[in-house]
């Protein structure tokens, strides 16, 4: 029996955006435990403040946050104000059947992960995005 190949640790800075503290903590522990440098914020407003002064290799955003900024709104803001950075966003989607959400995902091609998700799925989706963005930056 051969052991499964060990994947290298995640490398990169990740911004987590979710209004639920328990979800933020779960995501932070999973991604930091896999090697990433993680910053977590609880609202779209706080995410915009961080994005205006820091750079991140990936941004994991809850698609359906209450308040002025949903995850979809935050994606649109990034696309309009930090052109090209929207490619670094992964949407965490609670209701894939929601028509607005499905239309948005189809139109943008944004990577997403369906809630609830397992740690392994979160790391796999994040690793794929980080690999893509880091190889694009190396060109």
DSSP file (Angstrom, degrees, kcal/mol; ACC not computed):
  #  RESIDUE AA STRUCTURE BP1 BP2  ACC     N-H-->O    O-->H-N    N-H-->O    O-->H-N    TCO  KAPPA ALPHA  PHI   PSI    X-CA   Y-CA   Z-CA
    1    1 A X              0   0    0      0, 0.0     2,-0.4     0, 0.0     0, 0.0   0.000 360.0 360.0 360.0 128.5    0.0    0.0    0.0
    2    2 A X        -     0   0    0      1,-0.0     2,-0.1     3,-0.0     3,-0.1  -0.794 360.0-117.2-100.4 143.9    1.4    3.4   -1.0
    3    3 A X        -     0   0    0     -2,-0.4     3,-0.1     1,-0.1    -1,-0.0  -0.446  38.6 -98.2 -72.3 148.1    0.7    6.5    1.0
    4    4 A X        -     0   0    0      1,-0.1    -1,-0.1    -2,-0.1     2,-0.0  -0.379  52.6 -90.1 -63.3 147.8   -1.2    9.2   -0.8
    5    5 A X        -     0   0    0      1,-0.1     2,-0.5    -3,-0.1    -1,-0.1  -0.323  40.5-121.3 -61.2 138.6    1.1   11.9   -2.1
    6    6 A X        -     0   0    0     -3,-0.1     2,-0.2     1,-0.0    -1,-0.1  -0.692  24.3-139.3 -81.6 127.0    1.7   14.7    0.4
    7    7 A X        -     0   0    0     -2,-0.5     3,-0.1     1,-0.1    -1,-0.0  -0.599  23.5-106.7 -82.9 147.1    0.7   18.1   -1.0
    8    8 A X        -     0   0    0     -2,-0.2    -1,-0.1     1,-0.1     3,-0.1  -0.307  47.1 -88.0 -66.5 158.6    2.9   21.0   -0.3
    9    9 A X        -     0   0    0      1,-0.1    26,-0.2    26,-0.1     2,-0.2  -0.250  48.4 -96.6 -62.6 155.4    1.5   23.6    2.2
   10   10 A X        -     0   0    0     24,-3.3     2,-0.4    21,-0.2    -1,-0.1  -0.514  41.9-162.1 -66.4 139.3   -0.6   26.4    0.9
   11   11 A X        +     0   0    0     -2,-0.2     2,-0.2    25,-0.1    25,-0.2  -0.995  41.2  62.7-128.0 131.7    1.4   29.5    0.3
   12   12 A X  S    S-     0   0    0     -2,-0.4    25,-2.6    23,-0.3     2,-0.5  -0.694  79.1 -77.6 142.3 165.2   -0.2   32.9    0.0
   13   13 A X  E     -a   37   0A   0     -2,-0.2    44,-2.2    23,-0.2    45,-1.6  -0.844  43.7-167.7 -97.8 129.6   -2.2   35.5    1.8
   14   14 A X  E     -ab  38  58A   0     23,-2.9    25,-2.7    -2,-0.5     2,-0.5  -0.969  12.0-153.5-123.4 131.4   -5.9   34.8    2.0
   15   15 A X  E     -ab  39  59A   0     43,-2.3    45,-2.6    -2,-0.4     2,-0.4  -0.914  12.8-158.8-100.9 123.9   -8.6   37.2    3.0
   16   16 A X  E     -ab  40  60A   0     23,-3.1    25,-2.7    -2,-0.5     2,-0.4  -0.873   7.7-172.8-102.0 135.2  -11.7   35.5    4.5
   17   17 A X  E     +ab  41  61A   0     43,-2.7    45,-2.5    -2,-0.4     2,-0.3  -0.946  24.1 133.6-132.2 111.5  -15.0   37.4    4.5
   18   18 A X        -     0   0    0     23,-1.7     6,-0.1    -2,-0.4    -2,-0.0  -0.969  48.2-142.0-155.7 141.3  -18.0   36.0    6.4
   19   19 A X  S    S+     0   0    0     -2,-0.3     2,-0.7     1,-0.0    23,-0.1   0.622  84.4  83.3 -80.2 -11.8  -20.6   37.5    8.8
   20   20 A X     >  -     0   0    0      1,-0.2     4,-2.4     2,-0.0     3,-0.3  -0.839  66.3-156.5 -98.2 117.1  -20.7   34.3   10.9
   21   21 A X  H  > S+     0   0    0     -2,-0.7     4,-2.5     1,-0.2     5,-0.2   0.869  93.2  54.3 -58.1 -40.8  -17.8   34.1   13.4
   22   22 A X  H  > S+     0   0    0      2,-0.2     4,-2.1     1,-0.2    -1,-0.2   0.884 110.0  47.2 -63.7 -38.3  -18.0   30.3   13.7
   23   23 A X  H  > S+     0   0    0     -3,-0.3     4,-2.8     2,-0.2     5,-0.2   0.923 111.3  50.9 -68.3 -44.5  -17.6   30.0    9.9
   24   24 A X  H  X S+     0   0    0     -4,-2.4     4,-2.9     1,-0.2    -2,-0.2   0.920 111.4  48.3 -57.2 -44.4  -14.7   32.5    9.9
   25   25 A X  H  X S+     0   0    0     -4,-2.5     4,-2.7     2,-0.2     5,-0.2   0.909 111.5  49.5 -65.2 -43.0  -13.0   30.5   12.6
   26   26 A X  H  X S+     0   0    0     -4,-2.1     4,-2.2     2,-0.2    -2,-0.2   0.936 115.3  43.5 -59.8 -48.3  -13.5   27.2   10.8
   27   27 A X  H  X S+     0   0    0     -4,-2.8     4,-2.7     2,-0.2     5,-0.3   0.907 113.7  51.1 -65.7 -42.3  -12.1   28.6    7.6
   28   28 A X  H  X S+     0   0    0     -4,-2.9     4,-2.7    -5,-0.2     5,-0.4   0.939 112.4  45.9 -61.6 -47.8   -9.2   30.4    9.3
   29   29 A X  H  X S+     0   0    0     -4,-2.7     4,-2.1     1,-0.2    -1,-0.2   0.914 114.6  48.2 -62.0 -43.3   -8.1   27.2   11.2
   30   30 A X  H  X S+     0   0    0     -4,-2.2     4,-0.9    -5,-0.2    -2,-0.2   0.939 118.4  37.9 -63.8 -48.7   -8.4   25.0    8.0
   31   31 A X  H  <>S+     0   0    0     -4,-2.7     5,-2.3     2,-0.2     4,-0.2   0.888 118.3  47.2 -75.9 -39.6   -6.4   27.4    5.8
   32   32 A X  H ><5S+     0   0    0     -4,-2.7     3,-1.6    -5,-0.3    -1,-0.2   0.899 110.2  54.8 -66.9 -38.5   -3.8   28.5    8.3
   33   33 A X  H 3<5S+     0   0    0     -4,-2.1    -1,-0.2    -5,-0.4    -2,-0.2   0.781 105.2  53.9 -63.4 -26.3   -3.4   24.8    9.3
   34   34 A X  T 3<5S-     0   0    0     -4,-0.9   -24,-3.3    -5,-0.1    -1,-0.3   0.433 130.8 -94.2 -88.4  -0.3   -2.7   24.1    5.6
   35   35 A X  T < 5S+     0   0    0     -3,-1.6   -23,-0.3     1,-0.3    -3,-0.2   0.348  79.3 132.8 112.2  -6.8    0.1   26.8    5.6
   36   36 A X      < -     0   0    0     -5,-2.3     2,-0.6   -25,-0.2    -1,-0.3  -0.381  58.9-120.9 -78.6 156.1   -1.6   30.0    4.3
   37   37 A X  E     -a   13   0A   0    -25,-2.6   -23,-2.9    -2,-0.1     2,-0.4  -0.885  41.4-161.3 -92.0 120.7   -1.3   33.4    5.9
   38   38 A X  E     -a   14   0A   0     -2,-0.6     2,-0.4   -25,-0.2   -23,-0.2  -0.888  23.5-176.5-119.2 134.4   -5.0   34.3    6.8
   39   39 A X  E     -a   15   0A   0    -25,-2.7   -23,-3.1    -2,-0.4     2,-0.4  -0.993  16.5-161.2-120.4 132.2   -6.7   37.5    7.6
   40   40 A X  E     +a   16   0A   0     -2,-0.4     2,-0.3   -25,-0.2   -23,-0.2  -0.951  11.7 176.0-121.1 134.9  -10.4   37.3    8.5
   41   41 A X  E     -a   17   0A   0    -25,-2.7   -23,-1.7    -2,-0.4    -2,-0.0  -0.942  25.8-141.5-132.8 157.2  -13.0   40.1    8.5
   42   42 A X  S    S+     0   0    0     -2,-0.3     2,-0.3   -25,-0.2   -25,-0.1   0.302  75.0  36.1-106.1   9.3  -16.8   40.0    9.2
   43   43 A X  S  > S-     0   0    0      1,-0.1     4,-1.9    22,-0.0     5,-0.1  -0.994  74.0-115.2-155.6 161.1  -18.3   42.3    6.6
   44   44 A X  H  > S+     0   0    0     25,-0.4     4,-2.4    -2,-0.3     5,-0.2   0.867 115.3  56.6 -62.7 -37.6  -18.0   43.6    3.1
   45   45 A X  H  > S+     0   0    0      1,-0.2     4,-2.1     2,-0.2    -1,-0.2   0.932 108.6  45.8 -60.7 -45.7  -17.1   47.1    4.4
   46   46 A X  H  > S+     0   0    0      1,-0.2     4,-2.1     2,-0.2    -1,-0.2   0.869 110.5  54.7 -65.8 -35.8  -14.1   45.7    6.4
   47   47 A X  H  X S+     0   0    0     -4,-1.9     4,-2.9     2,-0.2    -2,-0.2   0.922 107.2  49.7 -62.9 -43.8  -13.1   43.6    3.4
   48   48 A X  H  X S+     0   0    0     -4,-2.4     4,-1.9     1,-0.2    -2,-0.2   0.915 108.7  52.8 -62.4 -42.7  -13.0   46.7    1.1
   49   49 A X  H  X S+     0   0    0     -4,-2.1     4,-0.7     1,-0.2    -1,-0.2   0.924 113.5  43.7 -58.1 -44.0  -10.9   48.6    3.7
   50   50 A X  H >X S+     0   0    0     -4,-2.1     4,-2.6     1,-0.2     3,-0.9   0.916 112.1  52.2 -67.3 -42.8   -8.4   45.7    3.8
   51   51 A X  H 3< S+     0   0    0     -4,-2.9    -1,-0.2     1,-0.3    -2,-0.2   0.784 104.5  57.7 -66.1 -26.8   -8.3   45.3    0.0
   52   52 A X  H 3< S+     0   0    0     -4,-1.9    -1,-0.3    -5,-0.2    -2,-0.2   0.753 121.6  24.7 -74.8 -22.9   -7.6   49.1   -0.4
   53   53 A X  H << S+     0   0    0     -3,-0.9     2,-0.3    -4,-0.7    -2,-0.2   0.588 121.3  46.3-117.9 -12.2   -4.4   48.8    1.6
   54   54 A X     <  -     0   0    0     -4,-2.6     2,-0.4    -5,-0.1    -1,-0.1  -0.877  67.9-131.6-127.6 159.7   -3.3   45.2    1.4
   55   55 A X        -     0   0    0     -2,-0.3     2,-0.3    -3,-0.1    -3,-0.0  -0.906  21.3-169.6-110.8 144.9   -2.8   42.6   -1.4
   56   56 A X        -     0   0    0     -2,-0.4   -42,-0.2     1,-0.1     3,-0.1  -0.964  25.4-146.3-131.3 146.3   -4.1   39.1   -1.1
   57   57 A X  S    S+     0   0    0    -44,-2.2     2,-0.3    -2,-0.3   -43,-0.2   0.737  90.1  11.0 -81.2 -24.6   -3.5   36.0   -3.3
   58   58 A X  E     -b   14   0A   0    -45,-1.6   -43,-2.3    75,-0.0     2,-0.4  -0.990  61.0-157.3-152.1 149.7   -7.0   34.8   -2.7
   59   59 A X  E     -bc  15  89A   0     29,-2.7    31,-3.2    -2,-0.3     2,-0.6  -0.984   6.9-161.2-130.9 119.4  -10.3   36.1   -1.2
   60   60 A X  E     -bc  16  90A   0    -45,-2.6   -43,-2.7    -2,-0.4     2,-0.4  -0.907  19.4-176.1-103.2 116.5  -12.9   33.7    0.1
   61   61 A X  E     -bc  17  91A   0     29,-2.8    31,-3.4    -2,-0.6     2,-0.4  -0.939  30.5-125.5-122.4 130.9  -16.2   35.5    0.4
   62   62 A X  E >   - c   0  92A   0    -45,-2.5     3,-0.6    -2,-0.4     9,-0.3  -0.603  23.5-146.9 -65.5 125.3  -19.6   34.4    1.7
   63   63 A X  T 3  S+     0   0    0     29,-2.8     9,-1.0    -2,-0.4     8,-0.7   0.764  87.4  46.4 -70.8 -23.8  -21.9   35.1   -1.2
   64   64 A X  T 3  S+     0   0    0     28,-0.4     2,-0.3     6,-0.2    -1,-0.2  -0.462  70.5 154.3-122.6  61.1  -24.9   36.0    0.9
   65   65 A X    <   -     0   0    0     -3,-0.6   -22,-0.0    -2,-0.3     2,-0.0  -0.648  40.9-122.1 -85.3 144.6  -23.9   38.3    3.7
   66   66 A X  S    S+     0   0    0     -2,-0.3     3,-0.4     4,-0.1     2,-0.2  -0.290  71.3  45.3 -74.1 169.2  -26.5   40.7    5.2
   67   67 A X  S    S-     0   0    0      1,-0.2     3,-0.1   -24,-0.1   -24,-0.0  -0.508 112.1 -35.0  96.8-165.4  -26.0   44.4    5.2
   68   68 A X  S    S+     0   0    0      1,-0.2     2,-0.6    -2,-0.2    -1,-0.2   0.765 124.7  50.6 -69.0 -27.1  -24.8   46.8    2.5
   69   69 A X        -     0   0    0     -3,-0.4   -25,-0.4     4,-0.1    -1,-0.2  -0.897  61.8-174.8-124.3 104.4  -22.4   44.4    0.9
   70   70 A X     >  -     0   0    0     -2,-0.6     4,-2.4    -3,-0.1    -6,-0.2  -0.382  46.3-101.6 -77.7 171.0  -23.2   40.9   -0.2
   71   71 A X  H  > S+     0   0    0     -8,-0.7     4,-2.3    -9,-0.3    -8,-0.2   0.874 126.0  52.8 -60.8 -36.8  -20.4   38.7   -1.5
   72   72 A X  H  > S+     0   0    0     -9,-1.0     4,-2.2     2,-0.2    -1,-0.2   0.901 108.8  49.5 -66.4 -40.3  -21.7   39.4   -5.0
   73   73 A X  H  > S+     0   0    0    -10,-0.2     4,-2.6     2,-0.2    -2,-0.2   0.911 110.1  51.2 -62.8 -42.1  -21.6   43.1   -4.4
   74   74 A X  H  X S+     0   0    0     -4,-2.4     4,-2.6     2,-0.2    -2,-0.2   0.907 108.5  51.4 -62.7 -41.8  -18.1   42.8   -3.1
   75   75 A X  H  X S+     0   0    0     -4,-2.3     4,-2.6     1,-0.2    -1,-0.2   0.932 111.0  48.2 -58.6 -46.7  -17.1   40.9   -6.2
   76   76 A X  H  X S+     0   0    0     -4,-2.2     4,-2.1     1,-0.2    -2,-0.2   0.899 110.8  51.2 -62.1 -40.7  -18.6   43.7   -8.4
   77   77 A X  H  X S+     0   0    0     -4,-2.6     4,-2.7     2,-0.2     5,-0.4   0.935 110.9  47.6 -63.0 -45.7  -16.7   46.4   -6.4
   78   78 A X  H  X S+     0   0    0     -4,-2.6     4,-3.0     1,-0.2     7,-0.3   0.927 111.0  51.4 -61.5 -44.8  -13.4   44.6   -6.8
   79   79 A X  H  < S+     0   0    0     -4,-2.6    -1,-0.2     1,-0.2    -2,-0.2   0.877 117.0  40.4 -59.8 -37.5  -14.0   44.1  -10.5
   80   80 A X  H  < S+     0   0    0     -4,-2.1     3,-0.2    -5,-0.2    -2,-0.2   0.821 129.4  26.2 -80.2 -32.5  -14.7   47.9  -10.9
   81   81 A X  H  < S+     0   0    0     -4,-2.7    -3,-0.2    -5,-0.2    -2,-0.2   0.681 128.6  34.8-110.0 -22.0  -12.1   49.2   -8.5
   82   82 A X  S >< S-     0   0    0     -4,-3.0     3,-2.8    -5,-0.4     4,-0.4  -0.491  87.3-151.8-130.6  60.7   -9.2   46.7   -8.4
   83   83 A X  T 3  S+     0   0    0      1,-0.3    -4,-0.1    -3,-0.2    -3,-0.1   0.015  76.3  13.7 -45.4 130.2   -9.4   45.5  -12.0
   84   84 A X  T >  S+     0   0    0     -5,-0.2     3,-1.3     1,-0.0    -1,-0.3   0.000 101.6  94.5  93.6 -27.4   -8.1   41.9  -12.4
   85   85 A X  G X   +     0   0    0     -3,-2.8     3,-2.3    -7,-0.3    -2,-0.2   0.717  66.2  77.0 -70.0 -20.2   -8.2   41.2   -8.7
   86   86 A X  G >  S+     0   0    0     -4,-0.4     3,-1.6     1,-0.3    -1,-0.3   0.764  81.2  69.9 -61.8 -21.6  -11.7   39.7   -9.0
   87   87 A X  G <  S+     0   0    0     -3,-1.3    -1,-0.3     1,-0.3    -2,-0.2   0.662  92.1  59.9 -68.0 -14.0  -10.0   36.6  -10.5
   88   88 A X  G <  S+     0   0    0     -3,-2.3   -29,-2.7    -4,-0.1     2,-0.4   0.367  85.0 104.0 -93.1   3.7   -8.7   36.0   -6.9
   89   89 A X  E <   -c   59   0A   0     -3,-1.6    22,-0.6   -31,-0.2     2,-0.5  -0.742  48.1-169.6 -96.2 133.0  -12.2   35.7   -5.4
   90   90 A X  E     -cd  60 111A   0    -31,-3.2   -29,-2.8    -2,-0.4     2,-0.5  -0.983  17.6-143.9-112.4 127.0  -13.8   32.4   -4.4
   91   91 A X  E     -cd  61 112A   0     20,-2.4    22,-2.5    -2,-0.5     2,-0.8  -0.793   1.4-147.0 -94.0 131.7  -17.5   32.7   -3.5
   92   92 A X  E     -cd  62 113A   0    -31,-3.4   -29,-2.8    -2,-0.5     2,-0.5  -0.881  24.5-158.7 -94.7 111.6  -18.8   30.5   -0.7
   93   93 A X  E     - d   0 114A   0     20,-2.7    22,-3.3    -2,-0.8     3,-0.2  -0.819  24.2-179.9-106.0 124.2  -22.4   29.8   -1.8
   94   94 A X  S    S+     0   0    0     -2,-0.5     2,-0.5     1,-0.2    -1,-0.2   0.831  82.7  32.0 -85.6 -36.2  -25.2   28.8    0.5
   95   95 A X    >   +     0   0    0      1,-0.1     3,-1.5     3,-0.0    -1,-0.2  -0.789  58.0 174.3-129.7  89.4  -28.0   28.5   -2.0
   96   96 A X  T 3  S+     0   0    0     -2,-0.5    -1,-0.1     1,-0.3     6,-0.1   0.685  81.0  64.3 -67.7 -17.5  -26.8   27.4   -5.5
   97   97 A X  T 3  S+     0   0    0     -3,-0.1    -1,-0.3     4,-0.1     2,-0.2   0.636  72.6 113.1 -81.4 -13.3  -30.5   27.2   -6.6
   98   98 A X    <>  -     0   0    0     -3,-1.5     4,-2.7     1,-0.1     5,-0.2  -0.422  66.5-141.8 -61.3 125.7  -30.9   31.0   -6.1
   99   99 A X  H  > S+     0   0    0      1,-0.2     4,-2.7     2,-0.2     5,-0.2   0.893  97.7  50.7 -61.9 -43.0  -31.4   32.4   -9.6
  100  100 A X  H  > S+     0   0    0      1,-0.2     4,-2.4     2,-0.2    -1,-0.2   0.925 113.2  46.9 -60.4 -43.9  -29.4   35.6   -9.0
  101  101 A X  H  > S+     0   0    0      2,-0.2     4,-2.8     1,-0.2     5,-0.2   0.939 113.1  47.5 -64.2 -47.9  -26.5   33.6   -7.7
  102  102 A X  H  X S+     0   0    0     -4,-2.7     4,-2.5     1,-0.2     5,-0.2   0.923 113.5  48.2 -59.7 -45.3  -26.6   31.0  -10.5
  103  103 A X  H  X S+     0   0    0     -4,-2.7     4,-2.5    -5,-0.2    -1,-0.2   0.919 112.1  49.8 -60.9 -44.2  -26.8   33.8  -13.1
  104  104 A X  H  X S+     0   0    0     -4,-2.4     4,-2.7    -5,-0.2     5,-0.3   0.933 112.1  46.9 -60.3 -48.2  -23.9   35.6  -11.5
  105  105 A X  H  X S+     0   0    0     -4,-2.8     4,-2.4     1,-0.2     5,-0.3   0.901 113.9  47.9 -63.3 -41.6  -21.7   32.5  -11.4
  106  106 A X  H  < S+     0   0    0     -4,-2.5    -1,-0.2    -5,-0.2    -2,-0.2   0.902 115.1  45.6 -64.6 -41.0  -22.5   31.6  -15.0
  107  107 A X  H  < S+     0   0    0     -4,-2.5    -2,-0.2    -5,-0.2    -1,-0.2   0.898 124.0  31.2 -71.1 -41.5  -21.8   35.2  -16.2
  108  108 A X  H  < S-     0   0    0     -4,-2.7    -2,-0.2    -5,-0.2    -3,-0.2   0.754  88.3-139.9 -90.8 -25.4  -18.6   35.7  -14.3
  109  109 A X     <  +     0   0    0     -4,-2.4    -3,-0.1    -5,-0.3    -4,-0.1   0.700  40.5 171.1  69.4  17.7  -17.2   32.2  -14.2
  110  110 A X        -     0   0    0     -6,-0.3    -1,-0.2    -5,-0.3   -20,-0.1  -0.340  37.6-111.7 -62.4 138.0  -16.1   33.0  -10.6
  111  111 A X  E     +d   90   0A   0    -22,-0.6   -20,-2.4   -24,-0.1     2,-0.3  -0.434  45.5 177.8 -66.7 146.2  -14.8   30.0   -8.7
  112  112 A X  E     -d   91   0A   0    -22,-0.2     2,-0.4    -2,-0.1   -20,-0.2  -0.971  26.2-149.3-147.4 162.6  -17.1   28.9   -5.9
  113  113 A X  E     -d   92   0A   0    -22,-2.5   -20,-2.7    -2,-0.3     2,-0.4  -0.998  26.3-124.4-132.7 136.9  -17.6   26.3   -3.2
  114  114 A X  E     -d   93   0A   0     -2,-0.4     2,-0.2   -22,-0.2   -20,-0.2  -0.681  38.3 -97.5 -87.9 130.8  -20.9   25.2   -2.0
  115  115 A X  S    S+     0   0    0    -22,-3.3     2,-0.1    -2,-0.4     3,-0.0  -0.635 102.6  45.1 -84.3 146.8  -21.7   25.5    1.8
  116  116 A X  S    S+     0   0    0     -2,-0.2     2,-0.3     1,-0.1    -2,-0.1   0.626  84.5 168.0 -76.8 148.1  -21.6   23.5    3.9
  117  117 A X        -     0   0    0     -2,-0.1     2,-0.2    -4,-0.1    -1,-0.1  -0.854  33.2-115.1-125.5 160.9  -18.2   22.2    2.8
  118  118 A X     >  -     0   0    0     -2,-0.3     4,-2.2     1,-0.1     5,-0.2  -0.545  31.0-112.5 -88.0 157.7  -15.5   19.9    4.2
  119  119 A X  H  > S+     0   0    0      1,-0.2     4,-2.6     2,-0.2     5,-0.2   0.911 117.8  54.8 -55.1 -45.1  -12.0   21.1    5.1
  120  120 A X  H  > S+     0   0    0      1,-0.2     4,-2.4     2,-0.2    -1,-0.2   0.887 108.0  48.7 -59.6 -39.9  -10.5   19.1    2.2
  121  121 A X  H  > S+     0   0    0      2,-0.2     4,-2.5     1,-0.2     5,-0.2   0.915 110.6  50.8 -66.5 -42.1  -12.8   20.7   -0.3
  122  122 A X  H  X S+     0   0    0     -4,-2.2     4,-2.3     1,-0.2    -2,-0.2   0.926 112.9  45.6 -59.9 -46.0  -12.0   24.2    1.0
  123  123 A X  H  X S+     0   0    0     -4,-2.6     4,-2.9     2,-0.2    -1,-0.2   0.896 112.2  51.9 -66.3 -39.9   -8.2   23.5    0.7
  124  124 A X  H  X S+     0   0    0     -4,-2.4     4,-2.2    -5,-0.2    -2,-0.2   0.935 112.7  43.8 -62.3 -47.6   -8.6   22.0   -2.8
  125  125 A X  H  X S+     0   0    0     -4,-2.5     4,-1.9     2,-0.2    -2,-0.2   0.908 116.6  47.2 -64.8 -42.2  -10.5   24.9   -4.2
  126  126 A X  H  X S+     0   0    0     -4,-2.3     4,-2.9    -5,-0.2     5,-0.2   0.916 111.1  51.1 -66.4 -43.4   -8.2   27.4   -2.5
  127  127 A X  H  X S+     0   0    0     -4,-2.9     4,-2.8     1,-0.2     5,-0.2   0.913 108.8  51.9 -60.0 -43.4   -5.1   25.5   -3.7
  128  128 A X  H  X S+     0   0    0     -4,-2.2     4,-2.0     2,-0.2    -1,-0.2   0.917 112.9  44.5 -61.0 -43.5   -6.4   25.5   -7.3
  129  129 A X  H  X S+     0   0    0     -4,-1.9     4,-2.9     2,-0.2     5,-0.3   0.933 114.2  48.7 -67.7 -44.9   -7.0   29.3   -7.2
  130  130 A X  H  X S+     0   0    0     -4,-2.9     4,-2.8     1,-0.2     5,-0.3   0.908 111.1  50.7 -61.9 -41.6   -3.6   30.0   -5.6
  131  131 A X  H  X S+     0   0    0     -4,-2.8     4,-2.0    -5,-0.2    -1,-0.2   0.919 113.3  46.4 -61.0 -43.7   -1.8   27.8   -8.1
  132  132 A X  H  X S+     0   0    0     -4,-2.0     4,-1.9    -5,-0.2    -2,-0.2   0.932 116.2  43.0 -65.2 -47.4   -3.5   29.7  -11.0
  133  133 A X  H  X S+     0   0    0     -4,-2.9     4,-2.1     1,-0.2    -2,-0.2   0.888 115.6  48.6 -70.3 -37.3   -2.9   33.2   -9.6
  134  134 A X  H  X S+     0   0    0     -4,-2.8     4,-1.3    -5,-0.3    -1,-0.2   0.862 112.1  48.1 -72.4 -33.5    0.8   32.5   -8.6
  135  135 A X  H  X S+     0   0    0     -4,-2.0     4,-0.7    -5,-0.3    -1,-0.2   0.861 111.8  50.7 -73.2 -32.9    1.6   30.9  -12.0
  136  136 A X  H >< S+     0   0    0     -4,-1.9     3,-0.7     1,-0.2    -2,-0.2   0.893 109.7  50.6 -66.8 -39.3    0.0   33.9  -13.8
  137  137 A X  H 3< S+     0   0    0     -4,-2.1    -1,-0.2     1,-0.2    -2,-0.2   0.804 104.8  58.2 -67.9 -28.8    2.1   36.3  -11.6
  138  138 A X  H 3<        0   0    0     -4,-1.3    -1,-0.2     1,-0.2    -2,-0.2   0.691 360.0 360.0 -75.7 -17.7    5.2   34.4  -12.5
  139  139 A X    <<        0   0    0     -3,-0.7    -1,-0.2    -4,-0.7    -2,-0.1   0.499 360.0 360.0 -74.6 360.0    4.7   34.9  -16.2
